[in-house]
Amino acid sequence: MLKSRVVLAIVLGLTVLSTVIYYSSASIGNGQLYVYIDSEYAILAHQDEKGFYEVFPGQEVYIQIAGITEFGLGETIIVKIGFEVEGNDYTYTAGPFAIKTLESGEGLGMPGVGDENQIILWQVGEHDSDYTEIPPCNTITVHYKDSSGRGPDYVTYDVTPPCITAHLHVIPLNPAGTLGAIVLVFLGFGVFLRFKSRKLP
């Protein structure tokens, strides 16, 4: 009898817990994420074949969320950037920002936040407590929600197939730089050709 009550209590507890977790998680919003490398919101960060924006640790990027329909013009939201390093979750919170008709970038003319007159700057790895170096291959998500803190978090989405949820992807920084990498590739090719053209005795 006692054993069946314990099992029933555990099942009910897990049911309640799973319901709470389900309803507290983020929903995919209508806001489209664009990530820029300049404060004029003119140059998009590079996207890989999956649509992930590729960023470097410590790089300064500019965030734009366009096409927001969950909030009306003039309503204020906060932008939350989330990532995980070694099992620890970190969040950077920016705002509040008023929803406006965007004046630059890919979202020009759409309702949203983040343009040359409403800059949302983030240094990759910065969070509310401090700065944490994000190792390569980690993924970063961008959310937005009512500035009062009530209501759900909305995860930005990406219009580039096959992604639904928009992501930033941390890639390793080449210490030689782009030009140095190109020179190294040509040097390697030259060494390869030199050895290939040698006649064997």
N, C-alpha and C positions, 0 to 999 in steps of 0.2 A: 504494500500500500504506500509506504513512504518512498519506495524506489520509483513508483509510477508518478508520484507528485513531483519528485525531483526532476524526472525526465520531462514532465509537462511544463514545469517552471523554466527549464532550460530551453525548450522549444519555443515557448512564448517569448522569452527574453531575446532569443536570436531573431525571431520574427519582428519584434519591435525594433531591435537594433538595425536589421536590414532595411526596414521601412524608413527609419530616420536617416540612414546613410544615403539611401536612394534619393530622398527629397532634399537633402542638403547639398548634393553634388551639383556641378555646373550644367547648364543647358547650352546647346549650341545656339548662338545668337545669329542675328542677321547682319551684324557688323563684319565687314571684310577687312582683314589686316593687310596693311602695306607698311613696309619697313624701308626707310631711306637712309642714305649715308651723308646727306647734306641738310642744313637747316632751311633751305629753300623748298624742300620737299620736291626736288626735281629728279634726283638720281636714286633709283631703287637699289637696294642691296641685291646681290646676286641670288638667284633661286636655283636649286638643283632640279633634277628631273622629276622629283616628287612634289615640287612646289615649296620646299622648305627654304626660308631665307637663311643664307649662310653668313654667320657673323664670327668675329674673332674674340677671344677673351680680352676684356678691357676696352673694346671698340665702342665708340659713341655712335648710337643709332637714334633715328627719329621715328616715332610711332605715329601711324594714322589709322583710325578705325572709321571706315566710310560705310554708308548705307544703314545706319542704326535706325531701326523702326520701333524698338521696344520703349523708347523715350521720345518725347516731342521736342521740337526746337525750344531752346531756352532752359530745358530741364538739365540738372547737373548730374554728372556721373563721376566715378573714380575709375582709373585704369590700374589693373593689377597684373604684374608680370611675375610668373611663377616658374621656378626651376628646382631641381634636386641635385645635391652633391653629397656623395657618400652616405646616402640614406637620410639626409637632413633636408627638409623642405624649406625653401626661402621664397619670400615675396617682396617685390618692390611695388609700393603704392604711389601713384601720381594723381594729382588733382586736388580738388574737384575741377572739372571742366564743363562748361555749358555746351550742350549740343547746338551746333550752328551749321549753316550752309558752308561747306568747305570751299576755300578760295585758291587752293593749289593742290598739286599732286594728282594721283590716279583717281581720287575721290572728288575731284573738282565738281562743284554743283550739287553734291549729295549731302544729306544730313550726317553729321559725324563729329569727331574730335581729331585734332592734330593737323595743323597746316602751318604755313610760314608765319601766320599771325597768332597762332596758338600752339606753340612748340611743346612737344612731349619728347624730351630728351632722356635717354637711358644709356648708362654705361654698362656694357655686358658684364654681369657679375655683381652689380650693385643691388643691395636689398635694404629693407627698412632698418636693419640693425647695423650694417657695415658693408663690406665688400668681400666676396668669396670668389676666388678664381674658379671658373667653370671649366672642367676638363673637356677636351675635344670629344665629339660624338654625343654630347648631352643635348637634350631637347628642351626648349623653353616655350611656354604657352602664354598667351595674352588674353586677359579677361576684362570685362567691364561690368559695373553694377551701379545701382542708385547710390548717390553720394551720402545718403542717410545711413547706408549700411544694411537697409532692409531689402528683402527680395533676393532673388537668385543671382548668382554670378552667371554671366553669359560669356561663353568662350567664342573668340573670333573665328571666322572660317576663311578658307582660301578658295578662290574661284578656279585655281589651277588644278585640273584633275591629276591624280585620283584622290587628292586630299579633301577632307571635309573640314577637319579642325586645322586651323593655321598654326604653324610652328616656326620657331627660329631654331637653327641647328648650329652648334658651335663647331668650328673647324679649326685645325691646328694652324698656327701662324708660322709661315715660312721665315726662318731667321735671315735668310739671304735676300728676301724680298722677291717681288715678281721678276724684276730684271735679272737678279742674281740667279733665280731658278732657270730662266731661259738660257743664260750663259752656261750654267752647269749642264743642261740638257744637250746643248751643242758641243760642249767639251766631251761629254760622255760619248756622243755619236762620233766625234772625231777620233777618239781613242779606239772605239769599236772598228771603224773603217781602217784605221792604221794597222791594227792586229789582223784584220781579215785579209788585207791586201799583202801581208808578208808571205813570202814563199817558205814552205816548210822544207827542211833539208832531207 
